[in-house]
Amino acid sequence: MKTIKLNIYLLLVQHYSDQIDILTSFAFKDFYNEFLKDNQDITERDLNRSSLGLTTYQQLSNIIEDYYGYGQTMLLKFDNHIGGSMDDDINMYTGLMIRNNHMLTMVTRNGSVFSGGTDLFTAGEKRILQLAQPVTNIELTKQVGVHSWAEDDKTAKEFPFTDLSHRKQATYFAKMLGNKGVDFYLYTLDSAPASGEHWVTNDESAKYGLISGTYYE
């Protein structure tokens, strides 16, 4: 097992005969657990809104360089809360790297993805959700979340759809979700304001082909 820092995360690389698992973990978990126990109104999501960026890209790239090419499947497991991105362009390059290297993605029972984290989840050739609880409605576990975006004092829908920001996002999701990708992107713009959050439902996942499979164990 090899441990590599990924921004504020640790990546644990587990090398099996037929699969390489890349497992995220929160580097400051013990510190925040101590902090959060006296602040019941604050969650890890509140403390971890923006973290994905250049360091994430570089470190995942290093892992792929070290481990890819041996014939094994590579599975990226989101095992803690993965929030938004500090740089959407770089985060999309990270997602393209995941897809171009035929990686699978998985949200584990301990994990969740939101905003830029969900963008990376969609990059998996297959996208698996391990439910945190044995529920029928997946939105109840709050593990896959989306929202709109804003820039300065303008919301996303105040920009014309010909704007470069829209075109980049639409192109990205078309790459990840095929002919449902653009519709998925438009859905995120209406799902919740940039300051809010929306947790994907079963029907929404099925409509856009987002989650390949769910299970609980």
N, C-alpha and C positions, 0 to 999 in steps of 0.2 A: 504494500500500500504506500502511496506517495501523497504527501499533503502539500498543497500549493495555495498561497493566498490569492483570493480574487476580490480585490477592492476591500469591502468590509466583510467578505465572506471567506471561508476556507473551502477549497475544493478537495475532496477526498477521492482519489482515483483508485478504483478497485479493478484489478486486472484478472479476468477469468479466462478460461480456455476459449470460449466462444463469444464473450461480451466484455466490453469495458464500461464500467459504470462511473460516471462523474457525479459525485454527490455534494450538493451545497450544504453548508452549515454556517450559522451566524457566529462570527468570530468573537463577538462581545456578549454572547448569550448569558453567561454567568453574571456579568456586570449589570445588564439590563434586567435580568430576573430580579436582582436585588433592588434595583431602582423601581421597577414596576410594581412590586408587591406593596409599596407604600403610596402608589399613585394609580388607584383602580380605574380612573377615567382615561388613562393613557395606555395604548397598546403598542406592540412592536411595530404595527403598521404606521402608527402616528410618528414613530421615531425613525422610520426607514422609508421615506417617501421617494427620495432620489439618490440613486447609487450607481446605476448602470452607466458605463461610459467607456473611455479609452482603456482603462486598466482591465476591465472585464474582457474587452476585445483582445487585448494583448495576451492575457493569461490563458484564456481559452484557446487562442491560437497556438500558444506554446504547448499546451496539452495535446492538441491535435497533431502537432508536429512530432511530439515524442511518442505518441501511441497509435496514430492512424497508419493503416497500410499493412496490418497483420491479419486482415481478413475478419476481424471481430466486429460485431455490431457495437456502436457507441451509443450509450443511453445517458442523457443528461437529466438528472433527478433534482427537481426543486424541492428541497427538504426543509425549507424555512420560508419566511415571507420574502418574496422578491418584488420590490416596488418599482417605482418609476425610473426614468433615465435622466441623466444630466445632459445628454446629447442624443437627440433622437436619430440623427444621421448615423452616428457611430453605432448606436444600438441596432439600427437596421443592418449595418454591415456585419454585426455580430450574428444577427438572425440569418443573414445570407450565408455566412460561414457554416452555421449549423446545418442549413439545408443542403448546401453544396457538398458537405461531407457526409450526407445521408444519415445524420444522427436522428435518434428518436428522443422525444422529450416526455417527461412524466412529472406530474405534481403528486408528491407522496402524501400520505395521511398527515404528516407533520407540516406540510408546506402549503403555500398559496402563491398565486401570481396575480399581479395587478398592473394595469397600464403598460409600461415598457416591459415588465416581466411577462405579461400576457403576449406581447409582441414576440418575445423569444420562445414562449411555449408554442405558438402557432408555427414556428420554424421547423419543428420536428416533422419528419416524414410520416410518423405516427405519433399521436398525442394522447397520452394515457392519464387518466385521473383516478388516483387511489383515494377513495372517499375517507374523510376524517371521521365520519359517523355513518351508521347504516340508515341512510335516508333515501327516500324516493326522489325528492326534489333537490337537485344538486346545488341550487342557489343557497340552500340553508346552511351549507358548510362554509360558504364564503371563500372558496378556493380559487376561482377564476373570475377576475374582475376587469371591467373596462370603464372608460369614461371618455369625454371629449377632451379637446386641448384648447389652449388659449395662448395668445402672444401679446405681451404688454396689456393693453386694456381692451383688446378685441378677442371675441370668441372665434372658434374655428369657422363657424357658419357665416361669420361676417366677412370672411375672405372669399373671393370668387373661387369657384371650383377649378378654374384654370390656373390658380396660384400654384407655384412650385411645391409648396408644403403639402397641398392636397394630392398633387400628382405623384410625389414620392411615396406617400403613405398608400395610395390606391395601388400603385405599381407593386409595392412590397407585399400587400395582402393578396394581390392577384397571383404573385409568385407562390405564396404559401398555401392559399386555399382555392386556387384555380378560378373557375368562372363564378364562384361565390365570394371571391375576395373583395371586390369593390363594394358589393352589397354589405359585407361584414363591416368594412371601414365606415360606410355611411351609417350603419346601425350604431357604431360606437359613438358617433357624433351626437346622436339623439338619446343615447342610453343614460347619460348623466352629465351634468356640467363639469368643467375642468376641475372644479373644487370638490366634486362629489364622487360617488362610486356606485357602480351597478354590478351585481353578481349574476353571471350567465346562468340562464335556466336551461332545463332539458330541451324545451322546444327551440330555443335560440341556438343552442349547440347543434341540434339536428338540422335546423334550417340552413346554417352556414357551414356545416361539415367541420365544426371546430374540434370537438373531442372525439377521438377514434374509438375509445372504449373506457368504461368506468368499472370499478369493482371495489369491494370492501373486504378487508381481512384483518 
